[in-house]
């Protein structure tokens, strides 16, 4: 049986929510995630709030560091 949960994400806010949920599930603070990823806590906070102008590379790095896998499909 798989522990995987699939969530459809179509907005920056939904992606931010998914990142926040995963971080909390791992019992990490925003500061801990920022330190692990090499970004500022303010960047983590902005991404979790769904900042639409966040750099894609930073969002992807947060996802990788949290073990989130993104899939693109139609």
C-alpha angles and dihedrals in degrees: 000000000000128000090206120126119196118212126182110227120190104155138047088245092056091049090048090051091051091050092048092048092051092047091052092046087056089049092238126147121227088250092053092050091047091052093047092049098040097240132111122270087240089061092051090048092049093049092048089052089055101254102188094205096056114130110262091222091058093048090050091049091053090050092050092048090050093047093245115151118209120207126191120207145142 
